[in-house]
Amino acid sequence: MPELPEVETSRRGIEPHLLGETILHAVVRNARLRWPVSREIHTLSDQQVLSVQRRAKYLLLELPTGWIIIHLGMSGSLRVLPEDMPAAKHDHVDLVMSNGKVLRYTDPRRFGAWLWSINPAASNVLAHLGPEPLSDTFTGEYLFAKSCTKRTAIKQWIMDNKLVVGVGNIYASESLFAAGILPDRPAMSLTFAEAELLVETIKAVLLRSIEQGGTTLRDFLQSDGKPGYFAQELQVYGRVGEPCRVCATLIESAKHGQRSTFFCRRCQK
């Protein structure tokens, strides 16, 4: 599934082609996604794109009459293409733009979403989300205060979108390794110093991934069709049985919340 860096990479990729341009109309070839494509999107006409934003793993297109909320699901991707580019089997939604281009949504598994909202902050999918990990509100003080009564394993806890959004499975493992914290420790065991360090490493890992274009895993492509490159720098994720790049101890794997976690037992305490 595309995680926050991949979604932010997509946002940055499509923004120059959409911002200030007008959506002439939408083409919905298959409305049966995770939820049905909102009827307002079917009937879009002559709507200028006022902003291209991201909240958690959702992309938000601000229009004069409301907002399009896009989620890429498990296998979704967005590309900016010439208007006359023929659609393929899994190309479900197009936004036809005034500049002769289309924003095309491709999703083989159809777990993504195209929704409409007048007030996205109050929408069902966004209303209960925690702070953005790269924002000033996500601090060591905030994380430590939230951890004090939590017995949940740290890895599973920092992936809770009510605590902080967008710290998915890959980046949780990588951030905990960088902070030297074992993923199976209860959240309440964090010291204030560890909470501050973990926030710093989460921000650094996510920013580095965004700078390099997201992680190349399975189906993710950027808006220009090029894969991301952060996977080349992964320290622990997906490397079970391989030597740690720091101490040469073999990387281990465990399950937390039904998700695979990767860690170095020597580097992480």
N, C-alpha and C positions, 0 to 999 in steps of 0.2 A: 504494500500500500504506500503511495506517495506520502511522505511525512512533511513536517513544516518546512524544512529547507527546499524540498522539491516544489511545494506549493508556492513558496515565496519566489523561487526561480521562475516558475510559470507566470506569476504576477508580473515580475520584472520583464519577462520576455514579451508578454502581450500588451503591456501598457503603452509603449510607443506607437503601436498600430491602432489602438482603440481610443486613447484619450483625446477628447475634442472632436472625434469623428462621430458620424451619425449612423445608428443602426437602421438600415432601410426596412428590413424585415427579418424574421427568423424562419428557418426551415427545420421542422421537427419531423424526422423520418421514423423515429421510434420513441414514443413517449413513455414506454414502460421501463423506467429506470428503478432505482431503489424505492422512490416514490414517483408517482406520475408527474411528468413535466407540467408545471403550473400553466393553467389556461392563459394567463396574462402573457406568457412568453410566446405562445402560439400566435397571438394577435399583435405582437409588437410592430410598431410602424413609426418611422421618422423620430427616433429617440436619440438624442445626443448623449454620449458617454461623458459624464462629468468627473468621474474618478474611478480608479481601479485599485481596490483595497484588498487586504487579507485579514481575516479574523480566524485564529487557530488554523485549521486546515481547509477553511472555506475561502473562496474567492468572491468578492463582492463588486458588482458593476453598478455604480450609481447613475441613475437616469432621472430626468426631470419628474417622472411620475411614480418612481419607486426604485427598488433594487432587485437585480438578479443575483441570487445566491447559488454558487456552483461548488459542488464537492466532487472530487475526482474518484472517490470510491477505491476499489482495490486495483483497478487496471485502467483508469481513465487518464486521458491526456488531452491537452489543448494545443492546436497548431494554428498559425496564421498562414493562409494559403491564397493563391490567386483565385478570384471568384469563379473562374471557369474550370477549376480543378475537379475532376469527377469524384464523386463520393464512393467509398468502399463499403463493404458489408457492415462494419461496426461503427460507421460514422453516423451518429444519431442526431446531432443538433448542429446547425450552422447559424451564425449571426452574419448576415450579409451587410457589409459596411459601405459607406459612401466613398471610400478611397479605392474601391475595386478589389478589396480583399474580403476574405471570410474568416471568422473565428470558428474553427471546426472542433467539435468534441467527439472523441473516439473512445469507446468503452466496450471491449469484448464481453466483460462479465456483467455489465449493466448494474453495478452496485453504486454508481455515482448518483448525483442529484442536480436538477435545475429547478430552483424554487423562486418564488416571487414574494417580496415583502415591502410593505410601506415603511416599516420600522424594524430593520434587521436586529438591532440590539434587543428587542423584545420578542423576537421570533422564537419558535419552539426549539430550533436547532442551536441558537446562539445565546439565549437568555441566561443559562446557568453555567457558563464557562468562566474559568478562573482567569487570572492576569496573563498577558503575553509574556513569554520567557525573556524577551529582549527589551522589555519595557522597564521603566524606573520603579514600577510598583513591585516587581519581582526582585526581592532583596533577601539577603541572609537573615535579616531580622524577621521578615515575613515567614520565611521557610521554617526557621527555628520555632517561632510561635505556633505554627500549625503542627509541628512534629511532636510537641510535648506529651500528648496523650495517645499517640498513634502506635499500635503494635504491628501494623502492616509492614511487610518487608519494604525496605527503602526503594528498591527498583520498581516494584508494583505501585508504590505510593506516588512517586514522582511522575508516573504515567497517567495519573488521574486528572482528567481535564477540568475537574472542579477545583483542583489545587493550582495547576498551571497548565496552560494549553500547549499542545504541540511537541511535548517531549516523548516521542514515540519509542518503540522498542530498540531500534538501532542506537539512537542518540542517548537513551538512558544508560545502556551498557557502556558506551564510549565515555560518557560524562562521569560515571561512577569510577571507571578505570582511571581517568585523568585526575580525579579527586582522591584516589587511593582508598575508596570506601567499598567494602564488600556489599554486594547487592541484597543479601539475605538478612542483613541486620535489621532489627525493628527500627522504624523511623524515629521512635522516641529515644533511641540511643545516640542520636546526633548531638554533638556538642555545638555551641554557637559558632566556634571557629570552623567546624566541619560544614555547617550549614552555609556559612559565607563562602567557603571554598567551593562547595557544590554548585551554588548559584553562579559563581564566576566561571566554573568549567562548563556548565550547561550553556551559558551565553557564548563562551569561546568556541565550543564544539559546533553549535548551531551556526554561528557567524562564519566559521571556516568552511562549513559545508555549503552555505549559501554562496560564498565567494567562489567556490569551485563548481557550482552548478548542480548541487544535489547529489544524492547517492545513486549510483547505477545498480538497480536491483530489478530483475524481472522486466516489467513493462514500461518503466518510467522513461519518458523522453521529454526534453525541453520543448518549448514552443517552436523552435526552429528545427526540431527533429534530431538534435544532437543529444547524446546521453550525458548525464552528469559524471563527475570524476572523483567525488569524495571517497568512493569505495576503495580506491587505491591506497588510502591512508588509514583505513580502519585498523585499530589497534587490537581489538578483541572480538568484535562481532563476526560471527561466522568462522572463527579460527580455532574451534575446539580441537585439541590434540596437537596444535602447532605451538612452537616456542614463543613465549612472550618476547616482544621486541625490546623490552627493557632488561629483563633478568633471565630469560631463556627457560623459565618454568613453563610447563605445558599449560595452555589455556584450557579451562574447564567450562562445562555448560550445566545449567540447571533450569528448572521450570519455575516461573513465578507468574501466577495468574494465567496459566495456560500458555505463556509466552516463553520462548527460549532466551536465556540470559547467559552471557559470556563474561568470564572474569579470570583474573590471575590471583591465585590464593596468596602468593608471596607479596605482590605489589599492593594488594588491597587488604585492608584490616577492618 
